[in-house]
Amino acid sequence: AVKFKESHFKKQIKVKGQRLTPYVK
């Protein structure tokens, strides 16, 4: 379940743009 959530989160980040990229790292 955690992996799925992370994948979805990453997808949302891509959709929003590189603004949240630093947050992921």
PyMOL Python script that loads the backbone (N, CA, C, O; Angstrom):
from pymol import cmd

cmd.read_pdbstr("""\
ATOM      1  N   ALA A   1       0.848  -1.204   0.000  1.00  0.00           N
ATOM      2  CA  ALA A   1       0.000   0.000   0.000  1.00  0.00           C
ATOM      3  C   ALA A   1       0.882   1.252   0.000  1.00  0.00           C
ATOM      4  O   ALA A   1       0.574   2.251  -0.651  1.00  0.00           O
ATOM      5  N   VAL A   2       1.976   1.171   0.741  1.00  0.00           N
ATOM      6  CA  VAL A   2       2.861   2.340   0.812  1.00  0.00           C
ATOM      7  C   VAL A   2       3.455   2.638  -0.564  1.00  0.00           C
ATOM      8  O   VAL A   2       3.532   3.789  -0.992  1.00  0.00           O
ATOM      9  N   LYS A   3       3.871   1.570  -1.241  1.00  0.00           N
ATOM     10  CA  LYS A   3       4.491   1.766  -2.569  1.00  0.00           C
ATOM     11  C   LYS A   3       3.490   2.431  -3.514  1.00  0.00           C
ATOM     12  O   LYS A   3       3.838   3.344  -4.263  1.00  0.00           O
ATOM     13  N   PHE A   4       2.255   1.963  -3.467  1.00  0.00           N
ATOM     14  CA  PHE A   4       1.230   2.528  -4.349  1.00  0.00           C
ATOM     15  C   PHE A   4       1.049   4.017  -4.052  1.00  0.00           C
ATOM     16  O   PHE A   4       0.946   4.835  -4.966  1.00  0.00           O
ATOM     17  N   LYS A   5       1.012   4.350  -2.781  1.00  0.00           N
ATOM     18  CA  LYS A   5       0.817   5.753  -2.399  1.00  0.00           C
ATOM     19  C   LYS A   5       1.984   6.584  -2.928  1.00  0.00           C
ATOM     20  O   LYS A   5       1.786   7.675  -3.463  1.00  0.00           O
ATOM     21  N   GLU A   6       3.190   6.067  -2.777  1.00  0.00           N
ATOM     22  CA  GLU A   6       4.368   6.817  -3.245  1.00  0.00           C
ATOM     23  C   GLU A   6       4.281   7.046  -4.752  1.00  0.00           C
ATOM     24  O   GLU A   6       4.574   8.135  -5.245  1.00  0.00           O
ATOM     25  N   SER A   7       3.874   6.005  -5.472  1.00  0.00           N
ATOM     26  CA  SER A   7       3.771   6.121  -6.930  1.00  0.00           C
ATOM     27  C   SER A   7       2.761   7.200  -7.286  1.00  0.00           C
ATOM     28  O   SER A   7       3.024   8.041  -8.146  1.00  0.00           O
ATOM     29  N   HIS A   8       1.622   7.178  -6.638  1.00  0.00           N
ATOM     30  CA  HIS A   8       0.580   8.167  -6.920  1.00  0.00           C
ATOM     31  C   HIS A   8       1.106   9.568  -6.601  1.00  0.00           C
ATOM     32  O   HIS A   8       0.886  10.513  -7.358  1.00  0.00           O
ATOM     33  N   PHE A   9       1.805   9.686  -5.470  1.00  0.00           N
ATOM     34  CA  PHE A   9       2.343  10.984  -5.062  1.00  0.00           C
ATOM     35  C   PHE A   9       3.317  11.497  -6.120  1.00  0.00           C
ATOM     36  O   PHE A   9       3.268  12.664  -6.509  1.00  0.00           O
ATOM     37  N   LYS A  10       4.197  10.616  -6.578  1.00  0.00           N
ATOM     38  CA  LYS A  10       5.179  11.011  -7.602  1.00  0.00           C
ATOM     39  C   LYS A  10       4.460  11.468  -8.867  1.00  0.00           C
ATOM     40  O   LYS A  10       4.856  12.445  -9.503  1.00  0.00           O
ATOM     41  N   LYS A  11       3.398  10.745  -9.220  1.00  0.00           N
ATOM     42  CA  LYS A  11       2.638  11.110 -10.427  1.00  0.00           C
ATOM     43  C   LYS A  11       2.050  12.507 -10.252  1.00  0.00           C
ATOM     44  O   LYS A  11       2.100  13.326 -11.170  1.00  0.00           O
ATOM     45  N   GLN A  12       1.497  12.774  -9.077  1.00  0.00           N
ATOM     46  CA  GLN A  12       0.904  14.105  -8.829  1.00  0.00           C
ATOM     47  C   GLN A  12       1.982  15.176  -8.940  1.00  0.00           C
ATOM     48  O   GLN A  12       1.741  16.254  -9.482  1.00  0.00           O
ATOM     49  N   ILE A  13       3.175  14.873  -8.422  1.00  0.00           N
ATOM     50  CA  ILE A  13       4.276  15.841  -8.487  1.00  0.00           C
ATOM     51  C   ILE A  13       4.563  16.171  -9.944  1.00  0.00           C
ATOM     52  O   ILE A  13       4.723  17.336 -10.307  1.00  0.00           O
ATOM     53  N   LYS A  14       4.627  15.134 -10.778  1.00  0.00           N
ATOM     54  CA  LYS A  14       4.932  15.361 -12.197  1.00  0.00           C
ATOM     55  C   LYS A  14       3.856  16.246 -12.826  1.00  0.00           C
ATOM     56  O   LYS A  14       4.153  17.129 -13.630  1.00  0.00           O
ATOM     57  N   VAL A  15       2.629  16.001 -12.453  1.00  0.00           N
ATOM     58  CA  VAL A  15       1.514  16.778 -13.022  1.00  0.00           C
ATOM     59  C   VAL A  15       1.612  18.233 -12.571  1.00  0.00           C
ATOM     60  O   VAL A  15       1.393  19.153 -13.360  1.00  0.00           O
ATOM     61  N   LYS A  16       1.939  18.428 -11.308  1.00  0.00           N
ATOM     62  CA  LYS A  16       2.022  19.809 -10.784  1.00  0.00           C
ATOM     63  C   LYS A  16       3.240  20.526 -11.352  1.00  0.00           C
ATOM     64  O   LYS A  16       3.192  21.731 -11.599  1.00  0.00           O
ATOM     65  N   GLY A  17       4.320  19.798 -11.557  1.00  0.00           N
ATOM     66  CA  GLY A  17       5.519  20.434 -12.095  1.00  0.00           C
ATOM     67  C   GLY A  17       6.743  20.169 -11.242  1.00  0.00           C
ATOM     68  O   GLY A  17       6.709  19.290 -10.381  1.00  0.00           O
ATOM     69  N   GLN A  18       7.804  20.892 -11.455  1.00  0.00           N
ATOM     70  CA  GLN A  18       9.045  20.672 -10.705  1.00  0.00           C
ATOM     71  C   GLN A  18       9.051  21.479  -9.411  1.00  0.00           C
ATOM     72  O   GLN A  18      10.063  21.527  -8.711  1.00  0.00           O
ATOM     73  N   ARG A  19       7.935  22.104  -9.098  1.00  0.00           N
ATOM     74  CA  ARG A  19       7.914  22.946  -7.893  1.00  0.00           C
ATOM     75  C   ARG A  19       8.107  22.088  -6.640  1.00  0.00           C
ATOM     76  O   ARG A  19       8.775  22.498  -5.690  1.00  0.00           O
ATOM     77  N   LEU A  20       7.505  20.877  -6.654  1.00  0.00           N
ATOM     78  CA  LEU A  20       7.602  20.017  -5.469  1.00  0.00           C
ATOM     79  C   LEU A  20       8.724  18.990  -5.608  1.00  0.00           C
ATOM     80  O   LEU A  20       8.871  18.109  -4.760  1.00  0.00           O
ATOM     81  N   THR A  21       9.503  19.101  -6.660  1.00  0.00           N
ATOM     82  CA  THR A  21      10.584  18.129  -6.864  1.00  0.00           C
ATOM     83  C   THR A  21      11.548  18.107  -5.676  1.00  0.00           C
ATOM     84  O   THR A  21      11.894  17.029  -5.193  1.00  0.00           O
ATOM     85  N   PRO A  22      11.983  19.255  -5.202  1.00  0.00           N
ATOM     86  CA  PRO A  22      12.936  19.280  -4.077  1.00  0.00           C
ATOM     87  C   PRO A  22      12.316  18.629  -2.835  1.00  0.00           C
ATOM     88  O   PRO A  22      13.029  18.035  -2.025  1.00  0.00           O
ATOM     89  N   TYR A  23      11.011  18.737  -2.686  1.00  0.00           N
ATOM     90  CA  TYR A  23      10.353  18.168  -1.521  1.00  0.00           C
ATOM     91  C   TYR A  23      10.469  16.635  -1.532  1.00  0.00           C
ATOM     92  O   TYR A  23      10.644  15.999  -0.493  1.00  0.00           O
ATOM     93  N   VAL A  24      10.366  16.063  -2.746  1.00  0.00           N
ATOM     94  CA  VAL A  24      10.452  14.606  -2.865  1.00  0.00           C
ATOM     95  C   VAL A  24      11.841  14.134  -2.463  1.00  0.00           C
ATOM     96  O   VAL A  24      11.991  13.144  -1.746  1.00  0.00           O
ATOM     97  N   LYS A  25      12.859  14.855  -2.935  1.00  0.00           N
ATOM     98  CA  LYS A  25      14.235  14.448  -2.621  1.00  0.00           C
ATOM     99  C   LYS A  25      14.487  14.673  -1.139  1.00  0.00           C
ATOM    100  O   LYS A  25      15.583  14.399  -0.651  1.00  0.00           O
TER     101      LYS A  25
END
""", "prot")
cmd.dss("prot")
cmd.show_as("cartoon", "prot")
cmd.util.cbc("prot")
cmd.orient("prot")
